Amino acid sequence: MKRSIFLAGSAALLPLRAGAQTLTPITVASAPNDDLAGLLWGLESGAFRKAGLDVDLQKANSGSAVAAAVAGGAVNIGKSSLVSLLTGRSKGFPFVLVAPAGIYRGEAPSAGMITATTSTLKTGKDCNGKIMGVGALNDLTALGTMAWVDQTGGDWKSLRYVELPASAMAAAVEAGRVDAGTMPNPQFGEALASGKVRLLAYNNSSISRRFLQAGYFSTTDFVAKNAEAVATFGRIIDESSAYANDHRDVLIPIISKFTGVDPATILALPQQILGTSLDIRLIQPLADAAVKYNIVAPGFDVRTMIAGT
């Protein structure tokens, strides 16, 4: 990925909330996914402000746009798919994780692949040469697609990709612009509930039954210059995520407001469990799969991705 292309995605950011000037300002960007619940609760409860942080949350179209914004200095901290971060780090971008976000669980999938109700696709073998919708090239949606196609009889190298935000994926599948597409909750659940598309696969389970799918990250330079503020941010995320895990009823309307998805639809989905500490054992499966499918070079050390290690 060329640096000029990677940085260009920062234009996809839209302001969401302004903060006071008397606190330490931190700008954070994320796509509208339900694994943002920890940060949303930190804002809603006032925990960030009580800890001395003025957190300004901005909405982005995709994890790759978030990574571009952090790399370009447009925002201080981002939340993105770990695959995007692994990819960026392997290409020389100084990304480091500062807190966990969503954990993928095979028993309660938080993302999946959809296809048209009239589609004949059933296995990866059927997808050879097909056009697949992904959030971004070389992100979690792409990696999960490659792994599932490979493990169900297909040739993952034959796939073609179209990058689409989750909000546009179902319409593209329904219209036949892509043959299948992967998207996270709550948009994934909303698409299935519409009856206009059908489930093809919980393809991320082909990577592993359990892994950290996303995290909050910054650059080594920002962390070094703002160590106390970053550490405080990480602590509040961990505490707020633990609260969100135990108080889903409180978080649903807050998630609905940020994502634009109806609360009833979110309630019908499996709960998105959030990580409360950075665990290398939950990151390694993604790194291994990223190496296998030529997204990351062999020998990548996931420990370099964690701030302070």
C-alpha positions in Angstrom: 0.0 0.0 0.0 1.5 3.4 -1.0 1.8 5.9 1.8 0.0 8.6 -0.3 -3.0 6.3 -0.7 -3.0 5.2 2.9 -3.0 8.7 4.2 -5.7 9.9 1.9 -8.4 8.1 3.8 -8.3 10.7 6.6 -10.7 12.8 4.6 -13.4 10.3 5.5 -13.7 11.6 9.0 -16.7 13.5 10.3 -16.8 15.4 13.6 -19.1 13.9 16.2 -18.5 15.7 19.5 -16.6 18.7 20.7 -15.1 18.9 24.2 -14.0 21.5 26.8 -10.7 23.3 26.5 -9.8 22.9 30.2 -9.0 19.2 29.9 -6.2 17.3 28.1 -7.6 16.9 24.6 -7.6 13.6 22.8 -9.2 13.0 19.4 -10.4 9.5 18.7 -11.8 8.1 15.4 -13.8 4.9 14.7 -16.2 3.4 12.3 -19.7 2.9 13.8 -19.4 -0.6 15.2 -20.8 -2.1 18.4 -17.4 -2.9 19.8 -17.0 0.8 20.5 -19.3 0.4 23.5 -16.5 0.9 26.0 -15.5 4.3 24.6 -19.2 5.3 24.3 -19.8 4.5 27.9 -16.6 6.4 29.0 -18.1 9.5 27.3 -21.7 8.9 28.5 -20.7 8.3 32.1 -18.2 11.2 32.2 -15.4 8.9 33.1 -12.9 10.4 30.7 -13.7 14.0 31.9 -13.4 12.9 35.6 -9.9 11.5 34.7 -8.9 14.8 33.1 -9.4 13.9 29.4 -11.4 15.8 26.8 -12.2 13.0 24.4 -13.5 14.1 21.0 -15.0 11.2 19.1 -15.1 11.3 15.3 -16.9 8.9 13.0 -15.1 7.3 10.0 -16.3 5.2 7.1 -13.9 2.3 7.7 -11.0 1.0 9.8 -8.6 1.8 7.0 -9.8 5.5 7.1 -9.1 5.5 10.8 -5.6 4.1 10.4 -4.9 6.7 7.7 -6.1 9.5 10.0 -3.9 8.3 12.9 -0.9 7.8 10.6 -1.4 11.3 9.1 -1.8 13.0 12.5 -5.4 14.0 11.9 -6.5 12.2 15.1 -4.5 11.0 18.2 -6.1 7.5 18.7 -8.2 5.3 16.5 -10.2 2.1 16.8 -9.7 -0.3 14.0 -9.5 -3.9 12.9 -6.3 -5.5 14.2 -5.6 -6.8 10.8 -5.4 -3.3 9.4 -3.0 -2.4 12.2 -0.8 -5.5 11.6 -0.7 -4.6 7.9 0.2 -1.0 8.6 2.9 -1.9 11.2 4.4 -4.5 8.8 4.7 -1.8 6.2 6.5 0.6 8.5 3.8 2.6 10.1 4.6 3.1 13.8 1.2 1.8 15.2 0.9 0.5 18.7 -2.1 -0.8 20.6 -3.2 1.1 23.7 -6.4 -0.7 24.6 -8.5 -3.7 23.4 -11.9 -3.4 21.8 -14.1 -6.3 20.5 -13.4 -10.0 21.0 -14.6 -12.3 18.2 -16.3 -15.5 19.6 -17.2 -18.4 17.3 -20.1 -19.3 19.6 -21.6 -15.8 19.2 -20.4 -14.3 15.9 -20.3 -10.5 15.7 -19.8 -10.4 11.9 -20.5 -12.5 8.8 -20.7 -12.9 5.1 -24.0 -12.2 3.2 -25.1 -13.0 -0.3 -28.3 -12.3 -2.3 -31.3 -14.4 -1.5 -31.2 -15.7 -5.1 -27.5 -16.6 -5.0 -26.4 -20.1 -5.5 -23.2 -19.7 -3.5 -22.8 -22.2 -0.7 -19.1 -22.9 -0.2 -15.7 -21.3 -0.9 -15.4 -23.4 -4.0 -18.5 -21.7 -5.4 -16.8 -18.3 -4.9 -13.8 -18.9 -7.2 -13.4 -15.8 -9.3 -16.2 -14.0 -7.6 -16.4 -10.3 -6.5 -16.3 -10.0 -2.7 -17.3 -6.9 -0.8 -14.9 -6.0 2.1 -14.5 -3.0 4.3 -10.9 -2.5 3.0 -8.3 -4.5 1.3 -6.2 -6.5 3.8 -8.4 -5.9 6.8 -10.3 -8.4 8.9 -13.2 -8.7 6.5 -10.8 -9.6 3.7 -8.8 -11.9 5.9 -11.9 -13.8 7.0 -13.0 -14.1 3.4 -9.7 -15.6 2.3 -9.7 -18.0 5.2 -13.2 -19.3 4.7 -12.9 -19.7 0.9 -9.6 -21.5 1.4 -11.0 -23.8 4.1 -14.2 -24.7 2.2 -12.6 -25.8 -1.1 -12.0 -22.5 -3.0 -9.0 -20.7 -4.4 -8.6 -17.5 -2.3 -6.1 -16.2 -4.8 -8.8 -16.1 -7.4 -11.0 -13.6 -5.5 -11.7 -10.1 -6.6 -12.5 -7.3 -4.1 -14.6 -4.2 -3.9 -14.1 -1.9 -0.8 -17.4 -0.8 0.7 -18.5 0.7 4.1 -20.7 -1.6 6.2 -23.6 0.8 5.6 -23.5 0.1 1.9 -22.7 -3.6 1.8 -26.2 -5.1 1.9 -27.4 -2.8 -0.9 -24.4 -3.8 -3.1 -25.0 -7.5 -2.5 -28.8 -7.2 -3.2 -28.1 -5.3 -6.4 -25.5 -7.8 -7.6 -22.6 -5.3 -7.6 -20.8 -7.8 -5.5 -21.4 -11.6 -5.2 -21.0 -11.7 -1.4 -19.8 -9.3 1.3 -18.6 -9.4 4.9 -19.7 -6.9 7.5 -19.8 -6.5 11.3 -22.6 -6.0 13.7 -24.9 -4.1 14.1 -25.1 -3.6 10.3 -24.7 -7.3 9.7 -27.7 -8.2 11.9 -29.7 -5.4 10.3 -29.0 -6.7 6.8 -30.2 -10.2 7.7 -33.2 -8.9 9.5 -34.3 -7.1 6.3 -34.8 -10.4 4.5 -33.2 -9.0 1.4 -30.0 -11.0 1.8 -29.1 -14.3 3.4 -26.3 -15.6 5.5 -23.5 -17.3 3.5 -21.0 -17.9 6.3 -19.6 -16.8 9.7 -16.3 -16.6 7.8 -14.2 -15.0 10.6 -14.5 -18.3 12.5 -12.2 -19.7 9.8 -9.4 -17.6 11.3 -10.0 -18.8 14.9 -12.9 -19.4 17.3 -11.7 -16.6 19.5 -9.5 -13.6 18.9 -9.2 -9.9 19.5 -10.8 -8.4 16.4 -10.2 -4.7 17.0 -8.3 -2.3 19.3 -7.5 1.3 20.1 -4.2 2.4 18.8 -1.9 5.4 18.3 1.6 6.0 17.0 4.8 5.4 18.9 5.6 9.1 18.8 2.2 10.2 20.2 2.4 7.6 23.0 6.0 8.6 23.9 5.0 12.3 24.2 1.7 11.7 25.9 2.4 8.7 28.1 0.2 9.7 31.0 -2.8 10.7 29.0 -2.6 7.5 26.9 -2.3 5.3 30.0 -5.3 7.1 31.5 -7.3 6.6 28.2 -6.4 2.9 28.2 -7.5 2.5 31.9 -10.8 4.2 31.3 -11.5 2.0 28.2 -10.7 -1.2 30.2 -13.0 -0.1 33.1 -15.8 1.1 30.8 -15.6 -2.0 28.7 -16.0 -4.2 31.8 -19.1 -2.1 32.7 -20.5 -2.5 29.1 -20.0 -6.2 29.2 -22.2 -6.4 32.3 -24.8 -3.8 31.4 -25.9 -4.4 27.9 -29.4 -2.9 28.5 -27.8 0.4 29.4 -25.5 0.5 26.3 -28.0 -0.5 23.6 -29.6 2.9 23.2 -26.1 4.5 23.3 -24.8 2.2 20.6 -28.0 2.8 18.5 -27.5 6.5 18.6 -23.9 6.3 17.3 -24.5 3.6 14.7 -28.0 4.6 13.5 -29.2 1.0 13.9 -32.6 0.4 15.7 -32.2 -0.7 19.3 -34.5 -3.7 18.8 -32.2 -4.9 16.0 -29.1 -4.6 18.3 -30.9 -6.4 21.1 -31.6 -9.4 18.8 -27.9 -9.8 18.0 -25.4 -11.7 20.1 -23.7 -9.5 22.6 -20.4 -8.1 21.5 -18.0 -8.9 24.4 -15.2 -6.3 24.9 -11.6 -7.0 25.9 -10.5 -5.5 29.2 -6.7 -6.1 28.8 -4.4 -6.6 25.9 -3.6 -10.3 25.6 -1.0 -11.5 23.1 -2.7 -14.9 23.0 -5.8 -13.3 21.5 -3.8 -11.3 18.9 -1.5 -14.2 17.7 -4.2 -16.0 15.7 -4.8 -13.0 13.5 -1.0 -12.5 13.0 -0.6 -16.2 12.0 -3.5 -16.0 9.5 -2.2 -12.7 8.1 1.1 -14.3 7.4 -0.5 -17.4 5.8 -2.5 -15.3 3.4 0.4 -13.0 2.5 -1.0 -9.9 4.2 1.9 -9.7 6.7 5.5 -10.9 6.1 6.7 -14.0 8.0 8.3 -13.5 11.3 6.1 -10.6 12.5 6.3 -10.2 16.3 2.9 -9.2 17.8 4.7 -7.9 20.9 5.9 -4.9 18.9 2.2 -3.9 18.6 1.6 -3.3 22.3 2.5 0.1 23.8 5.1 -0.2 26.6 6.4 -3.7 25.6 
